[in-house]
């Protein structure tokens, strides 16, 4: 059991605009009435971070053996190391969105393996299936996090994932393909987590060496772990249509068209994608994708 007393606290002044909810929403934490809660298996041990905004700035409170690690990352996590003003464009749609959302920054968690697990859980499935699979991974391969956050769990334990038999994944609605990818990367979790210290391009190249890890999975990982403002999730079912629709008015598009339209926004393509996401999906045609029954796989 962990002591529930706060181990460390830190308050950071805010320079410029900061929409804390918009910045933290993509980072796989939990919003509660008293702040945003986030857990990690740091190099120093398990840790929990609570982030709240006060009159004096952003306050981070840490619990557990790894609290100091998360407190040191606080500025990066809440996006204070990101500079939205560095992005300039004269595109009428994107420029207007950017002006209205200067406080929506891109945070970076520094936890590569945990973000990779979440991305693998979401490979080639609906959002509901992805959420169910990730919830199952936490339920089956984790334990309570330090601190007073009732019900908070640490990210799934790589050792338990790598040694688990296939049937244990089947029970949480993960078919053999995703289960095999998870076990493969879990056996190398230490090296994967070490990628937080290298440039996104280097991390992407190393992740691509693992079978079952493609462009979409890498982008979904690095935009969170590294705050990669240029990562584009190529292969996403909805993204190509949304980008093409909001930039051209055409309701359908291809990944190639999407990349061509985003090319002029380098190195801020992920930032532009997040801005366009606020406008919603492209118009839908045809039947909705239905969840699969993985007992057939």
Secondary structure, 3 states (H helix, E strand, C coil): CCCCCCCEEEEECCCCCCCHHHHHHHHCCEEECCEEEEEEEECCEEEEEEEEEECCEEEEEEECCCHHHHHHCHHHHCCCCCCHHHCCCCCHHHHHHHHHCCCCCCCCCCCHHHHHHHHHHCCCCCHHHHHHHHHHHHHHHCCECCCCCCCCECCCCHHHHHHCCHHHHHCCCCCHHHHHHHHHHHCCHHHHHHHHHCCHHHHHHHHCCCCCCCHHHHHHHHHHHCCCCCCCCCCCCCHHHHHHHHHHCCCCCCHHHHHHHHHHHCCCHHHHHHHHHCCCCCCCCCCCCCCCCHHHC
